Amino acid sequence: MNPDKVIFTNMSALRQKYQSGIGRIEKAIARLIAADAKRGLATRLIAIDSPADMAAVQGEAVADPKDQRAVKRAVDAVYGAWAPDYLMILGAPDIVPHQELRNPVYSPGGDDDKAVPSDIPYACETPYSKRPEDFVGPTRVVGRLPDLVGTRDPAYLVSLLGTAARHKARPRSDYQKYFSVSAEVWKGSTALSLTRIFGDSAAMATSPPRGPNWTPTELARRIHFINCHGSPEDPNFYGQSGNSFPVAHTAKKLVKRIMNGTVIAAECCYGAQLYDPAEADHEPGICSTYLADGAYGFFGSSTISYGPSEGNGQADLICRYFIDETLDGGSLGEAALKARHRFAQAYTHLDPTDLKTMIQFHLLGDPSVHAVGAAPHALSKVKAFRQAFRERQNVKGTRGLRRERAARTGTNLERSLGKLKSSDAPVPSEVAKILEAAAAESGIKAFGFRSFDVAYRKEAAARAMKRFAPVREGRQLYMVVGAKAAATDAPGRVVAIVATVQNGEMIHMRRLHSR
């Protein structure tokens, strides 16, 4: 019987990193597999560096743990052989690497992320590639349970494996109260997100004036929704009012203060970056601290993320969708997958900031964990139903239906969503004038232009869509990216303005701010 869940890791890299402590990790993995079995989930550990393990799936062992192409092939082989319902990456990027994709918003002096470390390729059927536009149709449920980069004490990873093994689904009422902090300048956007999730935004705090000394009552709420600034290799999130960027949330004030089972969505730049604590005065990132304290899952970005100053877009949307799906009873991995689907389905094409959003947000946590229990249908209480579905086979069956729907959605997105193609074409003079004026009015300095064509797969066009073919063939995007005049270490300096041009006529323009 094929496993329901596969934990994949590089055991050679783990042994080299933890040496005599590897036995503790192996025992913790075994406890998680046993706990999954009691829940009716058949789980199998695959060492992608093991010739024997990879031969079982007709794949090749990974010789170099840094070889992203080989790791992607190994994961694809596992999925091709068994099609598990859950894929769990075990380890930080020094054990199992992120797939580094090209940054579609890259602009020297503006968005300086040359690459976007991403886990979304592991969720896609597309073979190894560095092109982000190749990974807009995810079909697999994937999450990463990370250890600490560079750390040789196994206690942290053993603790996270224990949290996953002991997890339990709670009623939605346990997750109805939320903790939320927003940069003051984005309070309208955050309030809109919270109202759409919870029906109100009364519990939202803004920074300034609040933070980072949150009360035990506030931090004890099991949903945390954060819309602040973040910086690379930094254990703090920052608020903003004008040119003031006070610390809004900090890792050192979270230790032993987070409720078991907490689920977090953070819009912040670098909010889910996994870095060596030695790079930040031995202070782990906020995401790592949450997980150490018993959080079930953290959904955040590996790099500079984007959103509008008002309304909802990019980071606002994908984080809101993740919380929506979690509260609806989906596993954390399924919530992440469906958040990506809902985000991509909102567009005819993904502009560069949309595409970066799609690939940069990932789940840290066991993807099979259900924080919120799904509300049972009345029929499930009937004796005939219980007799027909014994030993939880109905759970596996309905999960299979959900995976089928996810595969259909991802496949349709891959076939029908417009793909960006970088272009050397000059920006039309009238468009350039408008973008330059908008950049000047937005206070952007040292900006640069980028041009893109939007391509569609003609063979995938359904009959109803063929009438739009002439329109689709004449679509270009032009983007200007730069930084506000502020201190070079100030967060939130990057601004991107994107214009959509249809057959020579500008039909849409949007401005996005780095979180």
N, C-alpha and C positions, 0 to 999 in steps of 0.2 A: 504494500500500500504506500502510495506517495505521501510524504509528510505534508501537514497543513502549514507548517512554519519552518523556515530554514534560517538558522543563525550562521552567518558566514564571517570568517575572520582569517587572519594570517597567524597561525600558531607559531611559526618560526619567529616572527617579529615579536609576538607576545612573550615567548620564552626569552628572547634576547633582551627584551626590555625589563622583564620582571624576575628573570633568573630563578632563584630559589622560591620566590613568591608565586610562581605559576601554578603550583598545586592548589593554592587557595582559590585562584580564579577558576580552575577546572572544576573544583567542587561546587563553586557557586553556579557555574553553568549547568552542572548536573542537577542542582536543586531547582533551577528554573525549568529545565526540561521535565523534571518530575512534577512540578507544580502545574505546568501546562497540561500534562497528561491527565491530572485530576480534573482539569477543566474541560477535558475532551479534545485537547489540541495535541496532535502528534507533531513533535518538534525534533529536528535533527540538526546537529552541528556539522558544518562543512568547513574544513581547513582548505582554503583556496591554494595554499602552498603544498598540499599533500598530493603526490601522484596517485595514491590509492583512492583518496576521496574524489579527486577530479576524474579519475577513470570511471567511477561509478556513474558519472553524468556525461561521459564521453567528451570531457574537456581536458585542457592542459593545465598543469600546475603552474602557479605564479612563482617565478624564480626571484624576481626583484620586487619587494613590496612597494616600491615607488613607481612601478610600471603601470600607469593608468590604463593603457590599452589592454594589457594582459589581465588586469583585474576586471575590467568591463567584460572581456570575453569569458572569464571564469563565471561571473555572475549570470551572464546570458546563458551559459551552458547549464547551470543549475536550474534556471527557470525553464529552459527549453526541455529539460528532462522531466521535471516534476511539477511545474506550474504551481508552486505553493501559494497559499492565500496570503502569506506574510513573508517578507524578506527583512531580516534584521541584521544590519551591519554592526559588528561588535568591535569597538575600538575607535579611537580618534584618528585623524588623518595620518599619523605616523605609524599606524597599524594597517588601516585600509584607507587609501587616499580618496579625497574628493576627486571628482572629474573636473579639471580646470577648463572652463569654456571661455571663449573670447567674450570680452565685455562689449556689447553693442553700443554702449554710451561712452566708451572710453574717449577722453579728450584731455591731453596734457594741460595742466593748469586748471582743470575743472574736475571731472570724474577721473581720478588717477588709477582706478582699479584696472590693471591691464588684463587680468583674468578674473573669472568668477568661480570660486570653488563651489561645486554643486554636487548634490546627490541625485538630482532628477534623471541623469542618464541611466542610473540603475533601475529606475522605474519605467524605462522605455524599451521598446523592442528594437529601436534603431541601433545599429552597430556603433562602435567607437567613432567619435568625431569631436572636434573642438568647436564646431559651429552651433551656437545656441539655438538657431532656428530649426535644427534637426530634432529638438526634444520638446516639442509643443504638444505632443499627444501621449502623455504617460498613461499606462494601463496597469501598472503593478503597485501593490501596497508596500511601501518601503519606509523604514525608520532607522536611525542610528543610535545605539546605546554607546556613548563615547567614554573612554577613560580620559585622563588628563595628559595632554601632550607633554612629553619630556619627563614625566613623573615616574619614579620606579617603585613607589609604594603601592601594592595591590589593593589597599584598603578601600580606595575610592571606587574602583570598578566593582569590587565585591559588594560594596554597599548598593550600587545602582542595580546590579543583578538581583540583589535581595529585595529591593523595592519592587522590581518587576515580578519576582516570584510570589510576593505576598500581596500583590494588588487585589483590590476588590472593586466591583462596580457599585456605585452608590446611586441613590435616587436623585433625580434632577433637582429636587428641592435643596439638596446639599450644595448645589452649584449655582443657585439662583442669585446669591449675594456675590458681588464682585469687588475687586480692588482695581482701581484704574487711576493712573497718573498720566497727565498730558502736559506737554510744553504749553505754556500760556498762549502762545501765538496760534496754536492749533486746537484750541478748546472747542471751537465750533465743529471742526471735523470729527474730533473724538466723541463729542456729545452725540453727533449723528450716528456714529457707529454703535455706541452703547444703546441708544434708543432703539435702533433696529434689532439689536440682539436681545435686550432685556426689557424694552418698553419704556425705559427712562434713563437719564444720565445723572440722577441726583447724587450718586456716590462718587462721581468723578472729582478728583483733586487736580489742581493745576500747579505747575512749577514755573516761576515762582507764584505764590509765596510758600507753597508746601514742599516738604521733602528735605532731606532723605530720612528723617526720623519718624517713620511710620509707627503707629500704635500696634500692639499685638492683635487687637481686634481687627484692624484693617488688613494686616498681613495674613490673618487666619482664614480669610475668604479664599475659596478654592478656584476661582477664576481670576486671573490677573491679565489685564489688558493695558498695554503700555505704549504710548505714542510720544516718545521723546527723542532726543538726539543720542547717537552713539558714536564712538571713535574706535579706531583699530587698537587692539591689544590694550583695552582700557576696561577696568572693572566697574565703571560708572556709566550711568545714563544721565543726560543733562536736559534741563528745562530751558526755556528761552522767553525773555521779554525784552524787546528791543535788541540791544547789543550785550545784554546780560545773559550768561549761560550757567546758572547755578547747578550744582549736583542735585538731581531729583531722586535718584535711586542708586544705591551702591551695594556691592556684593558683601562687604564686611558687616553691613547692618542687617543682612538676611540670615546669617548663620544661626541655626537652631530656632528659627522663628517662622518657618514655612510649614503649613499644614500638609500632612501626608495626603497625596492625591491631587495636589494643586496642578492646574494646567495653565500654561502661560502663552500668550501671543504678544510678541513685541515687534512693533514696526521699525524700531531703531536701526540706524546704520550699524553694521557689524554686531547686531544683537545676539546672533548665534555663532559668532566666530569662535573657533576652537584654537586657542593659542597656548603657548608655553607660559605658565604663571611666572617663570623667571623673567619674562619680558615686561612684567608689570609689578615689580617689587614683590614677587611671589604671591600675587593676589590673583586667584582664578577669575574668569569672567563671570558675569551675572548668571548666564545660562548654566554654567557648570555648578555654581553655588546653589541654584534652585534645585538641580537634580540631586546634589549631595544631601540636601535637606528633605528628600522624600517626594519631590514633585514627580508626577507621572510623565509629563511631556512639556517640551519647550519648542515653540514654533517661531522661528526667527530667521534673520538674513545673515549671510556670510560676508556681505560687502555693503557699499553705499546703497541705500534703498531710497525710494521716492514716493512722494504723494503731493497732492495739491494743498495750498494753504487753507482753502475752504472746500466744503463738500468732501466727497469720498472718491478715492482712486487708488491705483497701484497697491501700496502696502496696506492702506486702510481696508481695501476690499478683500485681499487674500487672507489677512488676519481675521477679519470679521467672518468670512466664510468658514475658516478653520474652527472658530469657536462655535458657530452655528451647528456645524456637523457633529462636533463633540457633544454638545448639549442634546442633540437629537439621538444620541445613543450609539453613534458609530465608534469603531475603534479609532485610536489616535492616528494610525496609519491610513485608514480609510478616510478620516476627516481631512488629512493633508492632501490625499489624492483628489477628493471631491472639491476641496478648496481650489486646487489648480484647475480642475475642469470648469468650475463655475466662473473663475476669473477669465479663462480663455474664451469661454462661450459668450462672454459679454461683448466680444469684438469681432469685426470682420477680418481684421488683421491686427497684429501686435506691433505697436511702434517700439522704438528702441528701449524706452523706459518700461513699457509693459513686458517686453521680452526679458529684460534683466530681472524684473520682479518675478516672473515665472520660474526662472532658473535658480534664483539666489535664496529663496525661502525653503527651508527644509525642517524636518521633524527630528528633534533629539529626544529619544525615548523609545521604549519597546512598542512597535507598531501594532501589536496584537492587544494591547491594553485597552479595555473599555472603562473610562473614568465614570461615565454615566450609563446606567443600565437602561436598555431599551424598554419602553412600556409594553407589556404583553397585551396581545389581543384577547378579547373575551373568549374566543373559541379555544384558546390554548388551555383554558381551565376545564373544558368539557372532558369527561372520561374517555370518550371515543378518540379524541385528539391525543390524549396522553398514551393511550394504548397503541395508537398508530405510530407515534414518534417516541421511541424509547432510546435511551442511551445517547441523547443529544444529537441524533442523526438529523433532526430537523434543523438544528443550528448550522451544521455543516452544509446541508442542502440549501438553505436560504443564503448562507454566505457565498456559496457558489453562484447563485443567481445575481448577487450584488457584484461579484467579480466579472460576470458576463456583461452586465450593464456597463461597468467601468471600462471593460475592454472595448465595447462598442463606442462609448463616448470618446475615449482616447483615440481610437482608430479614425473616427469621423473628424476629430479635430486635426489629426495629422494630415488627412486627405484634403480638407476643405479650408483650413485657416490660411490666410495669406502669409507668405514667408518673406522676410526682409532679405534684400540683396544689396550689399554696399555698392555704391556707384561712384564713379569718378566724374560724373556730369556736374558742371558748375551750377550753383544755385541761380535760378532765374533772377534777373535784376530786380523786378518788382517784389518778389518774395524776399530777396536779400534785404531790401530796404525796410520791409515790414519787420523782419526778424531783428535787424539791427536796432530799429527804433524800440521794439519790445524789450530787447536786451538792455538798452540804455536806460529805459524807464524802470527796469527791474534791478538796476544797479550792478549788472554783471560786468566784470572786468576780464580782460585777456581771454575772450571767447574765440571759439573756432567753429566752423560749419562742417556738417556731415550730410551726405546725400544718400538716399536709399530708393531702390525700386521695390515694389510689392509684387511678388509673383504668386500665381495660383496654378494648381494642377488642373489642366483643362480636362483631362480624362475623368476627373473626379466630379465634375459639375453635374448635378442632377438637372433634370429637365426644367424645373422651376427656376433654377439659377442661371440657365444659359442666357436669359434675357439680360443679365448683368455683365456678361462677358466683355462687351465693349467698354464698359465703365472700369472694370477691374484691370484691363490691359493698359489703362492710362493713368495709373496711380503712382505717385511718388511722395516720399517724405523728406523733409528737410529739417535738420535739427541744429540748434546752436546751444553749446554747453559752455559754461564759464563759472566763475566764482564771484561772490559778492566781495566788496571791499571790506575786509575784516582781517583780524589777526590770522596768520596762517594756521594756527592750532585751534581756531574757533570751529566748533562743529556746525553743520548745517550751512556751509558756505556755497555748496554747489547748486546751480539752477540750470534746468534744461527747458528749452522752449522748442516745441515740435509743431511743424506746419504740415498739413496734409493737402496735397495738390492733386486735383483730378482734371486730366486733359488740359493742363495749363492754368486752371483756376483754383485758387486757394479756397478750400471748403471747410477747413477746421484748423484751429490752433489751440494749444494747451501749454500751460507752464507748470513745471514740477519742481519741488524743492527737496533736497536731500534731507533725510530724517536723521 
